[in-house]
């Protein structure tokens, strides 16, 4: 209804507040679009990639092939996908949402994530990675929940923002090793609404996946509470040195 009322004024709004590239801020010809320069700097992720965590593989491989890390220590989630590697304009989008409070970017991120999600199961339930209440008080919102709301709206699948709870504050994971990241999230999550996730395929939503320690800890809790399967969708995947060489531009 609001959109219909504002439709006659769209041209005037665009003239006063023209759409801008989410990466660099230059004026572009439509909402949710990167300028040509930023678009060319994006590293799109796709096959060949690990069937589980989604990292690029250095050679053509079977669709079921897994990377060494997932073979050595299988994560609790069944599959993780992200449309973009973390860095450049994609990184700017993540930071603009998380620290710049540019909440409309959540819709653009959700749309990109839906494109790599594949066919969603009929019993899919959208669940965001939760923030601790201290972080919510200081930031005012949970960026994963904002993306999840938009993803639910676009996909038509139900949303359960309160299914998971972060019961222990965790230190910043920047610079931590894979092992330290896993230790950092031990005991950090609980399933607050097990009746919602029991028997369902949970689509776990976050903005960035690095080692997968956080989403794997969440997935383990969800499966213990009875979730049939857990799949992970993030806007970006932070690749280790060397992995980015195989990202598709």
C-alpha positions as CSV (number, residue, x, y, z in Angstrom):
1,X,0.0,0.0,0.0
2,X,2.8,2.4,0.9
3,X,4.6,1.6,-2.4
4,X,1.4,2.4,-4.3
5,X,1.0,5.7,-2.6
6,X,4.6,6.7,-3.2
7,X,4.6,5.5,-6.9
8,X,3.7,8.9,-8.3
9,X,6.7,10.5,-6.5
10,X,9.3,7.9,-7.4
11,X,10.9,10.1,-10.0
12,X,11.1,13.1,-7.6
13,X,12.6,10.8,-4.9
14,X,15.2,9.5,-7.3
15,X,16.1,13.0,-8.3
16,X,16.6,14.2,-4.7
17,X,18.0,10.9,-3.4
18,X,19.3,9.0,-6.4
19,X,20.3,5.3,-6.0
20,X,23.9,4.8,-5.1
21,X,26.4,2.0,-5.5
22,X,26.5,0.0,-2.2
23,X,30.2,-0.5,-2.7
24,X,31.6,3.0,-3.4
25,X,28.6,5.4,-3.2
26,X,28.6,6.7,-6.8
27,X,25.2,7.3,-8.4
28,X,23.8,4.3,-10.3
29,X,20.7,3.7,-12.5
30,X,18.8,1.6,-10.1
31,X,18.4,0.3,-6.5
32,X,20.5,-2.7,-5.3
33,X,23.0,-2.3,-8.1
34,X,26.8,-2.0,-8.1
35,X,28.5,0.5,-10.4
36,X,30.6,-1.1,-13.2
37,X,33.9,-0.7,-11.4
38,X,32.7,-2.3,-8.2
39,X,30.9,-5.1,-10.0
40,X,34.1,-6.0,-11.8
41,X,35.9,-6.2,-8.4
42,X,33.4,-8.7,-7.0
43,X,34.6,-12.3,-6.7
44,X,31.6,-14.6,-7.4
45,X,31.7,-18.1,-5.9
46,X,30.5,-21.1,-7.8
47,X,31.5,-24.6,-9.1
48,X,33.9,-26.2,-8.8
49,X,33.5,-25.9,-5.0
50,X,33.3,-28.0,-1.9
51,X,30.0,-29.8,-1.7
52,X,29.8,-29.0,2.0
53,X,31.4,-25.7,2.9
54,X,31.3,-24.1,-0.6
55,X,35.0,-23.0,-0.8
56,X,36.4,-23.0,-4.4
57,X,38.3,-26.1,-5.4
58,X,41.4,-25.7,-7.5
59,X,40.3,-28.1,-10.2
60,X,37.2,-29.6,-11.9
61,X,35.6,-32.0,-9.5
62,X,32.6,-34.1,-8.9
63,X,29.6,-32.3,-7.4
64,X,30.0,-34.4,-4.3
65,X,33.7,-33.5,-3.8
66,X,34.7,-32.1,-0.5
67,X,37.7,-29.9,0.5
68,X,40.4,-31.3,2.8
69,X,39.1,-29.4,5.9
70,X,35.5,-30.8,5.5
71,X,36.9,-34.3,5.0
72,X,39.1,-34.1,8.0
73,X,36.5,-32.6,10.3
74,X,33.0,-32.7,8.8
75,X,30.9,-29.7,10.1
76,X,27.5,-30.1,11.7
77,X,25.8,-28.4,8.8
78,X,25.0,-30.3,5.5
79,X,25.8,-27.5,3.1
80,X,27.0,-23.9,3.2
81,X,26.8,-21.4,0.3
82,X,27.6,-17.7,-0.3
83,X,27.3,-15.7,-3.5
84,X,30.5,-13.7,-2.9
85,X,34.0,-14.0,-1.5
86,X,34.6,-11.5,1.4
87,X,36.6,-8.5,0.2
88,X,36.4,-5.4,-1.9
89,X,32.9,-4.0,-2.5
90,X,31.3,-7.1,-0.9
91,X,33.1,-6.3,2.3
92,X,32.0,-2.7,2.2
93,X,28.4,-3.9,2.0
94,X,28.8,-6.1,5.0
95,X,30.4,-3.3,7.0
96,X,27.8,-0.7,5.9
97,X,25.0,-2.9,7.2
98,X,26.7,-4.0,10.4
99,X,28.4,-0.8,11.5
100,X,26.8,1.8,9.2
101,X,23.2,0.8,10.0
102,X,22.3,0.8,6.4
103,X,19.4,-1.7,6.9
104,X,18.0,-1.5,3.4
105,X,21.2,-3.4,2.2
106,X,19.8,-6.5,3.9
107,X,17.3,-6.9,1.0
108,X,20.0,-6.8,-1.6
109,X,22.1,-9.3,0.4
110,X,19.1,-11.6,0.8
111,X,18.4,-11.5,-2.9
112,X,22.0,-12.5,-3.8
113,X,21.9,-15.3,-1.2
114,X,18.6,-16.7,-2.6
115,X,20.2,-17.0,-6.1
116,X,22.8,-19.5,-4.7
117,X,20.4,-21.3,-2.3
118,X,19.0,-23.7,-4.8
119,X,15.6,-25.2,-4.3
120,X,14.5,-24.7,-0.8
121,X,12.7,-27.7,0.9
122,X,9.0,-27.3,1.6
123,X,9.8,-27.6,5.3
124,X,12.5,-25.0,5.3
125,X,12.6,-22.7,8.4
126,X,14.7,-19.5,8.2
127,X,16.8,-18.9,11.4
128,X,19.4,-16.2,11.9
129,X,22.6,-16.6,13.8
130,X,21.8,-14.8,17.0
131,X,23.6,-11.9,18.7
132,X,24.2,-11.7,22.4
133,X,21.9,-9.3,24.2
134,X,24.9,-7.1,25.1
135,X,25.7,-6.7,21.4
136,X,22.0,-6.0,20.7
137,X,21.9,-3.3,23.3
138,X,25.1,-1.6,21.9
139,X,24.3,-2.0,18.2
140,X,20.5,-1.9,18.3
141,X,19.9,-4.7,15.9
142,X,21.2,-8.1,14.7
143,X,22.4,-7.9,11.1
144,X,21.8,-11.6,10.5
145,X,18.2,-11.2,11.7
146,X,17.7,-8.3,9.3
147,X,19.0,-10.4,6.3
148,X,16.9,-13.4,7.5
149,X,13.7,-11.2,7.6
150,X,14.3,-10.2,4.0
151,X,15.2,-13.7,2.9
152,X,12.0,-15.0,4.5
153,X,9.9,-12.3,2.8
154,X,11.4,-13.0,-0.7
155,X,11.5,-16.8,-0.4
156,X,8.1,-17.2,1.2
157,X,9.5,-19.5,3.9
158,X,8.7,-19.0,7.6
159,X,11.1,-17.1,9.9
160,X,11.9,-18.0,13.5
161,X,14.1,-15.1,14.8
162,X,13.9,-16.5,18.3
163,X,14.6,-20.1,17.6
164,X,18.3,-19.8,18.6
165,X,19.8,-17.8,21.5
166,X,23.4,-16.7,22.1
167,X,23.7,-17.3,25.9
168,X,27.4,-16.5,26.2
169,X,29.2,-13.4,24.9
170,X,32.1,-14.2,22.6
171,X,35.3,-12.4,22.0
172,X,36.0,-10.9,18.5
173,X,37.2,-13.7,16.2
174,X,39.4,-11.4,14.1
175,X,42.8,-12.9,13.9
176,X,41.9,-16.1,15.7
177,X,43.0,-19.5,14.3
178,X,40.4,-22.2,13.3
179,X,41.0,-24.0,16.6
180,X,40.6,-20.8,18.7
181,X,37.4,-19.9,16.8
182,X,35.9,-23.3,17.7
183,X,36.9,-22.9,21.3
184,X,35.4,-19.3,21.3
185,X,31.9,-20.6,20.6
186,X,31.8,-23.6,22.9
187,X,28.6,-23.3,24.9
188,X,27.7,-20.0,23.3
189,X,24.3,-21.1,21.8
190,X,21.1,-22.8,22.9
191,X,17.9,-23.7,21.1
192,X,15.2,-21.5,22.7
193,X,12.3,-22.9,20.6
194,X,12.9,-26.6,19.9
195,X,9.3,-27.1,18.9
196,X,9.9,-24.9,15.9
197,X,12.9,-26.6,14.5
198,X,12.1,-30.2,15.3
199,X,11.9,-32.3,12.1
200,X,12.5,-29.3,9.8
201,X,15.3,-28.2,7.5
202,X,16.7,-25.1,9.1
203,X,18.3,-22.5,6.8
204,X,20.8,-20.7,9.0
205,X,21.5,-17.1,7.9
206,X,24.5,-14.9,8.6
207,X,26.4,-12.1,6.9
208,X,29.9,-13.7,6.8
209,X,31.3,-17.2,7.1
210,X,35.0,-17.5,7.9
211,X,36.1,-20.9,9.3
212,X,32.5,-22.0,9.8
213,X,33.0,-22.4,13.6
214,X,30.0,-20.2,14.5
215,X,27.5,-21.7,12.1
216,X,28.7,-25.2,12.8
217,X,28.2,-24.7,16.6
218,X,24.7,-23.4,15.8
219,X,24.0,-26.3,13.5
220,X,25.1,-28.8,16.1
221,X,22.7,-27.3,18.7
222,X,19.8,-27.3,16.1
223,X,20.4,-30.9,15.2
224,X,20.5,-31.9,18.8
225,X,17.2,-30.2,19.2
226,X,15.7,-32.4,16.4
227,X,16.3,-30.4,13.2
228,X,16.2,-32.8,10.2
229,X,19.0,-30.9,8.5
230,X,20.8,-27.6,8.7
231,X,22.0,-25.6,5.7
232,X,23.9,-22.3,5.9
233,X,23.6,-19.2,3.7
234,X,25.8,-16.2,4.1
235,X,26.3,-13.1,1.9
236,X,30.1,-13.6,1.8
237,X,32.7,-16.3,2.6
238,X,36.0,-15.2,3.9
239,X,38.5,-17.4,2.1
240,X,41.9,-18.4,3.4
241,X,45.1,-17.3,1.4
242,X,45.2,-19.2,-1.8
243,X,41.5,-20.2,-1.9
244,X,40.5,-16.8,-3.4
245,X,42.6,-17.6,-6.5
246,X,39.8,-20.0,-7.6
247,X,36.9,-17.6,-7.1
248,X,35.0,-16.9,-10.3
249,X,35.0,-13.3,-11.4
